[in-house]
């Protein structure tokens, strides 16, 4: 546990430095600050200076966490800052549900459960940081610290466009959830909608004397047969990605009887 506690100040400090730089270096901060809960709490004119002030506080806490020697008040400062984050998020969610928190610079994402979970994780990490001291780095402690850093990233909705959205797009391309693996799974109504919009059906419709009589699938096509005044009209309908113009029709003579 001492090894895990020894690394907590560094993980917290890294996140605080990152959050502070996002606020200080964002080019859209001035235009987006008016959409944060701070604009309602202190007025639109004071929103940007307050966000800058929060960034300075984050850098100050990160500095004391990184500067040796370790002392209990450093972890206490991190815990107090995390508690302030939670209180601010609660105010934002209650008073201005559609507003963004401005936690990681300019963005339009409203406060959600992940924002609370991120602040809660920082508060939970601050508790062992209170008792942190010099201790040899252990492999398990490094693994846990890495997992905490990844969790902080995953709990940052502001970053979804950088990793979550591309991951979902890649998953869709790989799994193709809307692709039909078996022709039998394609409803007949789907094929008929394509058929009825086709030039081939419009041309042959005047000769048809029945509704669909039979259908079968073969080589990526669905065949549908209709009675056509002494003949049989057979339509070929693409099963995958076809257009109405791809539908074909053939009129087959009925065999002579006797």
Residue, then its C-alpha position, 0 to 999 in steps of 0.5 A: x500500500x505504501x508503494x501505491x500511495x507514493x505514486x498517487x501525488x504524481x498521477x494527481x499532479x499530472x492530471x491537474x497540470x493537464x487540466x490547467x494547461x487546457x484552460x490556459x491555452x485554449x483559444x476558444x475559452x473566451x467564447x465558450x466560458x459564457x456557456x459554463x456554470x461559472x457564467x451563471x454563478x459569477x456572471x459572464x464577464x467573470x467566467x474567464x478570469x475565474x477559469x484562469x484562477x482555477x487553472x492557477x490553483x491546479x498548477x499550485x496544487x500540482x507543484x506542491x504534490x511534485x515538490x519534495x519532501x512529501x507532507x500530509x498537507x499536500x494530499x489534503x490540498x488535493x483532497x480539498x480541490x477535488x471536493x471543490x470540483x464535486x461541489x461545483x459539478x453538483x451546482x452546475x448539474x442542478x442550476x444549469x443542467x445544459x451548461x458545460x463545466x469547463x473542467x478541461x478547457x473550452x467544450x460544449x459537453x454538459x456535466x454528466x455522470x462521468x464528470x462526477x466519477x472523475x472528480x470522485x476518483x481524484x478525491x479517492x486518490x487524494x486520500x492515500x496521497x495524504x500519507x504518501x512518502x518516499x518508497x521504492x517503486x513496485x511493479x504493482x504500484x505502476x500498474x495501478x497508477x497506469x490504470x488510474x491514469x487511463x480511468x481519468x481519461x475514460x471519465x473525461x467526456x471532453x475527450x470522446x471525440x479523440x478516442x471513443x468516437x473513433x473506437x466506435x467507428x472502427x468497431x462498426x467497420x469491423x463487426x458490420x452490425x447491419x450486414x446480413x450474413x444469411x439471405x434467409x434473414x432478409x425479409x421478403x418485404x424488403x425485397x418487394x419494396x425494392x421490386x415495386x420501385x424498379x423500372x422492370x416491375x413498372x414495365x411488367x405490372x400491366x401483364x401481371x394477374x396475381x400477387x407473388x406466387x413463389x420466391x427463392x434465393x440463389x447466388x446473391x439474388x432473390x427470385x420472385x414469380x408472378x402469374x402474367x396472363x398465361x405466362x410467368x413473370x420472374x423477377x431477379x432482385x439483388x439481396x445486397x446493396x442493389x438499386x431499383x435499376x438492378x432488378x430484372x424481369x423475364x416472361x416465361x411461357x407456360x408449358x403446353x398441356x396435352 
